[in-house]
Amino acid sequence: MIVRRLVNKHGMTQEQAARLLGITQPAVSKYMHNKRGIAIKLEGITKVDKAANKIAGLLVSGKAGQVQVMSKLYEVSMHVRRRKLMCDLHRRLEPELNLNKCRICEA
């Protein structure tokens, strides 16, 4: 989501976004074409959308320290966990897993 914000909203090239994020341009292309990072759908979840916008804005401004960006990523990952948004992925990967008894995301 952050890659798409950098390219689509902030007008960066894939190469610029890759440099800013410390990843390769082919990785950026895969994110842009939904060939990477699509295990769970997070688009449209207000808190996640806001966090992606905030992180992209911090990165573009050049004012973001690594700690700020990591803090925002941690915050949104905890939201994903608390809302149990990973359960569908786990169900697909481990069909025999009894998610009714799973308490991992509650920790």
C-alpha positions, 0 to 999 in steps of 0.5 A: 500500500505504501509503494502504491501511495508513493507512486500514485499519490506522490508521483514517484517513479518506481526507481525512486520509491525503491530507493526510498524504501530500500528495496529493488525496482522489480519488487516495487513493480510486483507490489504495484501489480499485486503480485507481492504483498497480497496475502491479505486484503488491507485496502479499505480498512480505514486505520490501515489506509490512514497509516499507509498515507501517513508513512508515505507522507513521512517518507516523501517529506524526508522528515521521517526517521527510521524509528518513526516509520517503524513505529507506524508500521508496528502500530498498524500491524498490531491493529491487524492482529487485534482485528484478527485480519490474519485468520483467513490467511491462516485458514487457507495455509493451515486448513486443519488449524482450529481457529476457534481455539487459536489465541495467538493474536490476543497476546 
